[in-house]
Every structure is written in C-alpha cells, then in structure tokens.
Amino acid sequence: MTLNPQTELPAIDTASVEAAITSRMSVRAFLPRPVPRATLEHLLAVASRAPSGTNTQPWKVYVLQGRSRDALVDKVCTAHDALRADPSLAAQYKEAYDYYPEKWISPYVDRRRENGWGLYGLLGITKGDKDRMHAQHQRNFRFFDAPVGLMFTIDRVMGRGSLMDYGMFMQNIMVAARAHGLHTCPQAAWNGYASIILPHIGAGDNEMLVCGMSLGYADPDEAVNGFHTPREPVASFTQWLE
C-alpha cells in the first residue's frame, strides 16, 4: 500500500528511530570504503524534509570526493601549518559568524574543557604537547580520512533564524546516515578557512560557509571512536510549568 504523506501517517518503528538518534556520534576515524553516490543522494533527499521557516529551505550542499576532496585537504592543511608557524596570518582566516561565545562562562566552559581533555586523554595527548595537539586538530582538515566531505553554505541574505533551520537539516543527514551503517562528524573547524574553501567548491559571492562534515564508515579499531560525550540529565535543562 502506498501512503500519501500529506494525509496519512505510516507506522513508526520507535526503537529504530531512537537507536538512530542515540547512536549518532562524532566519529574521528573512518575507513577508506567508498560511499555510493546513490546513497548520498538518498540521504540528502531524506534530510531535505527538515522544517524551515516559510519553507525557505536555506541549505546548499557541496559533496567532495576523490580528487576534489584531496585537493581541498592539501590546501587547508598547508594553510593550517602556515598559521601555526606565523600566527599573524590569523587575520586572513576569519569566521563569517560567531560559532562560539567571545567570553566563556560556566557551565559551558566546563563542558568544553571536559570534552577536550577527555578526547586528548584517550589519545594520550598531554597538556602542553603542542605538536600532537596540532596534528590532532589537523585531522579535521583531512576529514578524519572519511571518503566523503560535505560543505554547507547559505545565502548571506538569510537571517540568523535560517541557521536553526540548517541545524535541523544537518541533524537529519546525521541520523539518516545511521540507518545505512554510516557515521558522520559535523565540523565548525573548517569555518576559518572559508576564503580557501568557497573558491575551491565554486561557491558564489553571495554564499557563506556554515560548516563542514565528514561522512563514511567508522573505523571500529581506532580508539578515538570509543570517545562518547556525556549529556546532561533532563532535569538539569527542563522546567515543567503547569
């Protein structure tokens, strides 16, 4: 029986839906196994059902594989190394919007530190080991070896509310990927290198980089994929009003 999605609601497998959501994690080591284009197109089609204000659908996606992916990796890794050698180059690599606060306060800074040192501790990276920190941070710009890199842009004319729409679209990609045995890692780390990325992908002058994402099959043998971030209990962020 074919259902009309406008008028009929199919039965939902609750366990599968919840498993897809709760098994989503930021994977930081991928296998070289390719992902078929048909699968990627399907994931994007599913994700496009995300809600957006007045159905503006503000997302635009660039899929990088093969030579285009590798060339971008080389460009950004070179810039990342150059920036470390000469911090004055930071003026060339400005983010288009503030992803993080200018001033960190509790409890956010506490969670950030717990996350950072939890990850580095698992990898055996100690405080002050700048070489290994730099190398691990650069793993972002290698898409953590994932065969697929996604770059997301938005028209600069859109308001801040469209970024909320964009987050729901990206979450759909990440959750839908789990149904196909795939994993992802959303990455704001790319944002500072928009001046390199946007020309590389052929984006227009009207486009702003939202973030990047790695997508592929997780490497089960890499210790870094054993890192799971904690979540606050419902009672800590919810108020019940009756």
C-alpha positions in Angstrom: 0.0 0.0 0.0 1.3 3.4 -0.9 0.7 6.1 1.7 0.1 9.8 0.9 2.5 11.6 3.2 0.2 14.6 3.1 -2.8 12.8 4.6 -1.6 9.5 6.1 0.9 8.7 8.8 2.8 5.3 8.4 3.5 3.3 11.5 6.8 4.2 13.1 9.4 1.7 14.4 10.1 3.6 17.7 13.2 1.5 18.6 14.9 2.1 15.3 14.2 5.8 15.3 15.6 6.2 18.8 18.6 4.0 18.0 19.5 6.1 15.0 19.4 9.2 17.2 21.2 7.9 20.2 23.9 6.0 18.2 24.9 9.2 16.4 28.3 10.4 17.5 31.1 12.5 16.1 33.4 9.9 14.5 37.0 10.9 14.2 38.4 7.9 12.3 36.9 6.5 9.1 37.6 3.6 6.8 38.6 4.2 3.2 35.5 2.3 2.0 33.6 4.5 -0.6 30.0 5.5 -0.2 27.9 5.1 -3.4 26.5 8.3 -4.9 23.0 6.9 -4.9 23.3 6.5 -1.1 24.4 10.1 -0.7 21.6 11.4 -2.9 19.1 9.4 -0.9 20.4 10.8 2.4 20.2 14.4 1.1 16.7 13.8 -0.2 15.6 12.4 3.2 17.3 15.2 5.1 15.5 17.8 2.9 12.3 17.1 4.7 13.7 19.2 7.6 11.4 22.1 8.6 12.4 25.6 7.6 10.7 28.9 8.2 8.1 29.5 5.5 9.7 26.6 3.7 12.7 28.7 2.6 15.0 25.5 2.6 18.2 27.6 3.0 20.7 24.8 2.6 23.2 24.3 -0.2 25.5 21.3 -0.1 28.8 20.6 -1.9 29.9 16.9 -1.9 33.6 16.4 -2.1 35.1 13.0 -3.1 38.2 11.8 -4.8 40.5 14.5 -6.3 38.3 17.5 -5.2 38.3 16.2 -1.7 42.1 15.5 -1.7 42.9 18.9 -3.2 41.0 20.8 -0.6 42.6 18.7 2.2 46.1 19.7 0.8 45.2 23.4 0.6 43.7 23.8 4.1 46.3 21.6 5.8 49.0 23.8 4.2 47.3 26.9 5.5 46.9 25.3 8.9 50.6 24.6 9.1 51.5 28.1 7.9 49.2 29.6 10.5 50.9 27.7 13.3 54.3 28.9 12.0 53.2 32.5 11.7 50.2 33.4 14.0 50.0 36.8 12.3 48.3 35.1 9.4 45.2 34.7 11.5 43.8 37.9 10.1 43.4 36.0 6.8 41.3 33.3 8.3 38.3 34.9 9.9 35.0 33.1 10.5 31.9 34.6 8.9 29.9 34.3 12.1 30.5 33.6 15.7 30.0 29.9 16.4 31.4 30.2 19.9 31.0 32.9 22.5 33.6 35.7 22.8 33.7 35.1 26.6 33.4 31.6 28.0 31.5 31.2 31.3 30.3 28.2 33.3 28.8 25.7 32.7 29.7 25.9 29.0 33.5 26.3 29.5 33.5 23.4 32.0 31.8 21.1 29.4 34.2 22.3 26.7 37.2 21.5 28.8 35.8 18.2 29.8 35.3 17.4 26.2 38.7 18.5 25.1 40.7 16.8 27.7 38.6 13.7 27.6 39.4 13.3 23.9 43.1 14.1 24.3 43.4 11.9 27.3 42.0 9.0 25.3 44.6 9.7 22.7 47.4 10.1 25.2 47.9 13.8 24.3 49.1 15.6 27.4 48.7 19.3 28.3 51.5 21.3 26.6 52.1 18.7 23.8 51.5 21.3 21.1 52.9 19.2 18.3 50.4 16.4 18.9 47.6 18.8 19.5 48.2 20.5 16.2 48.3 17.1 14.4 45.1 16.0 16.0 43.4 19.3 15.2 44.5 18.9 11.6 42.7 15.6 11.4 39.6 17.8 11.0 41.1 19.1 7.7 41.7 15.6 6.5 38.0 14.8 7.1 39.3 12.2 9.6 40.1 10.1 6.5 36.5 9.8 5.5 36.0 9.4 1.8 33.2 12.0 1.7 33.4 15.6 2.8 30.4 17.8 2.8 30.5 21.6 2.8 27.3 23.5 3.7 26.7 27.1 2.6 23.9 29.6 3.0 22.9 32.7 1.1 24.2 35.7 3.0 20.9 37.4 2.6 19.2 35.0 5.0 18.7 35.8 8.7 20.0 34.1 11.8 16.9 32.0 12.1 17.8 30.1 9.0 20.8 28.7 10.8 18.3 27.0 13.1 16.7 25.5 10.0 20.1 24.5 8.8 20.9 22.6 12.0 17.7 20.5 11.6 18.7 19.7 8.1 22.2 18.6 9.1 20.8 16.6 12.0 18.6 14.8 9.5 21.6 13.8 7.5 23.5 12.5 10.5 20.5 10.5 11.8 19.6 9.1 8.3 23.2 8.1 7.8 22.9 5.7 10.8 20.2 3.8 9.0 22.7 3.0 6.3 25.5 2.0 8.7 27.3 5.3 8.1 28.7 7.8 10.6 29.4 11.5 10.5 31.3 14.3 12.2 29.9 17.9 11.9 32.9 20.3 11.9 32.9 24.0 12.6 36.7 23.8 12.4 36.6 24.5 8.7 34.9 27.9 9.1 38.0 29.9 9.5 39.3 28.7 6.1 36.2 29.8 4.1 38.5 32.0 2.0 40.1 28.8 0.7 37.1 26.6 0.7 34.5 28.8 -1.1 36.6 29.3 -4.2 37.6 25.7 -4.3 34.0 24.4 -4.3 32.8 27.1 -6.7 30.5 28.9 -4.3 29.1 32.3 -5.3 30.0 35.6 -3.7 26.5 35.5 -2.0 27.3 32.3 -0.1 28.6 31.9 3.4 30.2 28.8 4.8 28.1 27.3 7.6 30.4 24.3 8.4 31.7 21.1 7.0 31.0 17.4 7.7 32.9 14.1 7.4 30.8 11.1 6.3 31.7 7.5 5.8 32.1 4.1 7.6 33.6 4.3 11.1 36.9 2.5 11.8 36.0 0.2 14.7 39.6 -0.4 15.6 40.5 3.2 16.3 40.5 4.1 20.0 39.3 7.6 19.2 35.9 6.2 18.2 35.5 5.0 21.7 35.1 8.6 22.9 31.4 9.3 23.8 30.5 12.7 25.2 28.2 12.8 28.3 24.8 14.5 28.3 23.1 16.5 31.0 20.0 14.8 32.6 16.6 16.1 31.5 16.0 17.6 35.0 19.0 19.9 34.6 17.7 21.7 31.5 13.9 21.4 31.8 11.3 23.3 33.8 7.8 21.9 34.0 5.1 24.6 34.1 1.5 23.5 35.0 
